[in-house]
Every structure is written in structure tokens, then in C-alpha cells.
């Protein structure tokens, strides 16, 4: 069994969207290292999802994965029912942490972006986050945590990412509203904005394109592109009780991109 890190969060349960790969998978593993049980969603990567369940269980935590399109609001009631059943099976009726991580990408100039493409981005990155959080809120413990994922592209502009960047900007504003409105329940709400990370996101653009990776490294103070293990441990730590007084904040984790 793998050694656990310090800062145990034993008896806590996290719900994480987009957990089968990339940053989501790394976050799920780092939560399990802190003794957190994990319910995660995946879009299509069932083999990777099953592998993640085995990995988390080998660390001594419980895991469950469900296929969910976070851009399809009509599917949320079914997912919430699955969450309720899983919690019941685990002897609980509430969970503690919600991480809205699932995402898709679009690289297209503003004047060429269609309404359908725009909706595909906004439904996943903003509308889905808004209404999935709303649906799950009755199951979230008072004193719990919500963490939304944004992007450095909400702060800096790179042509061809207007829909994605604008949707992430909306999530950042929503985060502050949720922090204010859920304060009476002692629920903290923060947003983490990763920089460019070497994953298969956007077709593996940062990971697999040496020229683009070099450009990212040159605009980053620490001189390289990010990797998933730069992000997952930070998210797990932010959800822990050590950071209970951090609320309504945007935290960029980018190694110092475009300072």
C-alpha cells in the first residue's frame, strides 16, 4: 500500500468532475493520499476510470466513477441519484468537497466561432458548473469546500481562445458570488487557475508539441511548462482544514506565466 502524505483528511468524501485523466486524475490520487474517498465523473474514458478506481482502492480509500457529460444539464438528476446511492453504500448521507474540474477546449478565432461551438464551451465550463453545484448543494456538508477550475486564459489573452477564456472568467465571478452566498453555511468557495500543463488537454498541445512547449517555458518565470503533479497536490492542500480561511479567492498555479 502506498504511503500517505501528511495532512490526512480521513473520513472526508470528494466529488470531482473529469477525474479519469490529466489534472482531474492527479487531483483524485492526491486526495486519496490524504485518505479522502472519491466519487468522480468521466466523459468517455471508461478504461482509465476503472484504472483510477483500482489505484485509489490500492491506497486504502474508496472510489466510484460515473459517466457524465457535464454540459448536459438534463443528466444531472440521474447523477445526483447515483451519488446518493453511493453515499448510502459508504454509510454516509453527505459529502465534503466538490471540485468542478471537467473541461473541453476550443481553439478558433472569434469571428469564426459558431454558436454551437460557443454553447459547447459555455455549457461545460459555466452553465454546467452553475447547475451541477446547485443540484449537489443539498448533499454538501456545512463547513464543506467547493473548488472551481479556471485558467490563466481568464487573465491573459491568447488569440483563438475567446470562448474558453470568457467562460472561465464567468466561473471566476461565480466563485465570488458562491463564497458570499454560502458563507452562512461555512462553505468556502475558491477558484484555481492553472497555467499551461502537459496533459492530453487540447489534443496534448502543451505536452506533445515541442515548439509550443518551448514557448510556454519562455514565458514562465520558472522556465518550464507545468505538469499535473504541480496542480493536484495544491488542490488537495487547498481543500484541507489548513486552508479553511481561504475563501472567495482566485489562485493561479502557473509557475509565474506572463508576469
N, C-alpha and C positions, 0 to 999 in steps of 0.2 A: 504494500500500500504506500502511495506517495506521501512524503512528509508534508504536513500542513504549514502554512505560513503563520506568522504572528497575527494577532488581531482577529481571533476567532469570532464568528458571528453565528454560533451554533444555535439551532432551533429557529433559524430565520428561513423564509422562503422568498425567492425572487421569481418574477415573471419577466422574461426577456424576449423581445421580438427579434427575429432574424438571427437565430443562435447557431445555425448549423455550420457557419463558415466565417472567416475573416475576423473582424473586431468582435462580433457577437459571440463567436465560439471562444475566443480568447477571454472575453469577459466572463462567460459561463464557467470556464475552467478556473479562473481566478476567484470567482465566488465560491466554487466548490472547495478550493484550497482553504477558504475561511469557514468551512463547514456549512455553507448555505445550500439548501435544496433548491433545485432549479426546474421551473416549467418554462420551456422555450418554444418558439414557433420557427417554422422554416417554410419556404415557398415551394421548393421542388426537390431539394437535395435530401431525399429520404435516407440514402446510404450514409451520408455524412451525419445526418441527425441520429441515426441508430448508433453510429460510432461514438458520437458525443455522449449519448446516454451511457454506453459502456464505460467510457473514460471517467465520467463523473461518478458512476457507481463504484468503480475500482478505487476511487478516492474516499469512499465511505459515505457519500452524500446520495440523496435520491434525485432522480431526474425523470422528466416526462417531456416528450416533444410532440407538437401538433402542427399539421399542415394548415397554414393560414395565409391568405392574401390580405395584407394589412391595408390595401387600397379598396377592399370590398367591404363597405360598412355593413351590408346586409348579412355578412357571415359572422358578425361579432357575437350575436346572441348564442349561436351554436358553440363558439369558442368559450364563452363565459360559462356555459353549461359544462363543458369539458373541464374547465378549471375548477368549478365547484366539486365535480365528481373526484378529481384528483386530490384536492384538498381533503375531502372526506376520507378518501382511501389512506391518506397520510395522517389522519387523526386531527385535522385542523379545519377551521372554517374561514380563516383569513390568511392573507399573505402580507409580506413586509416591504418588498422592494419591487418597483416597476421600472424597467429600463426599456424605453422606446427607441430601439436601435435599427429596426428593419429599414432598408432603403433600396432605391434604384437610382439610375443615373441617366442623364441626357446631355449630350454634347452637340449643340446645334445653335447656329446664330439666331438672335432674337427674331429677325424678320422672316426666318424660315420655320420657326417653331409653330406647329399646328395646335389647334385647340385640344385635340385628342392627346397629343404628346404632353401638353401642359397639364391636362387633367390627370394623366398617368403619374406625373411627378407630384402634383399637389395632393392627390388622393392618398398617396403613401406617406409623404413627408409631413403633411399638415392635417388634412381632414381626418385621415386615419388615426393619427396620434391624438387628435382632439377627442374623437368619439370612442376610441378604444379605451382611453384613460377614463372617460366619463362612464363607460359600461363597467369597468373594473373597480371604480372608486368605492362602491359599497362593500367590496371584499378586501379592501386595503386597510390594514390596521391603523388606528390612530397612532401618531408618532412614527409613521412609515416614511418611505422615501420614494420620490419619483425623479427619474433622471432621463432627460431627453437628449438625443444626439443631434448636434448641428454640424457645422463645417466652417473651416477657415474662409470658405467662399461666401459666407454671410458678412465677413469683414472686409475682404479684398475682392476685387473684380477680375475675373479672367474671362475674356470674350468667349461666348459659346455655352455659358452655364447660367444664363439669366433665370430660367425657370427653377432650377435646382437651388441656386443661391437665394432667390426670393422666398421660396418655400421654407428654407432653413431660417431665414430672417423672421418669418412668421412664427416659427416654432420658438425662437428666442423671446419674442414678445409674449407669446402664450405662456411660456415658463414663468415670467414675472407675474402675470395675472394669476396663475395657479398658486404660486407661492403666497400671494396675498390672500386669495380666497380660501385656501386650505389651511392657512395659519391657525384658525381656531381648533383644528384637529391635530395640530402639532406635526403636520406632514410637511417635510421640506421638499422643494422642487428646484432643481438646478439643471443647467444645460452644459454639456461637454462638447467642445468644438475641436475635433481632431484636424490636424493638417493632412498633408498628402501621405498616405500609408501604403506600404507594399502588401496589397491583398489582390484578390481577383475582382474587386470592385471596378466598374468601368472597363471590363474586359482585361483586367490586370495591367492597366495603363502604366501605373507607377512601378509595379513590380517587374514587368516584363519588357518595358521599352527603355533601353539603356540611355537613350538621348533625353527622354523626358525625366527619368530618374536623376540624371546629372543636373538638369535644370532645377529640379526641386532642391537638390543638395546645395546648389549655388545660392539659392535664395533663402536658405535656412541657416540660422546663426550657428547651430551645432554641426553643420556641414554634411548632413545626410538626410535621406528620406526616412520617414517613420516606419516602424514595424508594429504588428499587432501587440507585441508584448510591451510596447511603450504606452498603450492605451488601457488594456484590460485591467492591469493591477491598479491603475489610477482610479478607474471607475469603481472597482471593488472597495478601495480605500475610502472613496468619497461617500459611499453608501454606509460605511461603518459609523459606529457611535462616536468615534474620534472626531468626526466632522459634522456633528449634529447641529452646530451653529452656523454652518454654511447654508444659505438659503437665498433663492432668487438670483443666483449668480451665473454668469457665463464664464466658463473656464476653458481657455484654449490650450490644447495639448499638441503643440506643433514643433517643438524644438526651436521656436523663435523664427517662424517663417515671416518674411517680408516685414521686418521690424522697422 
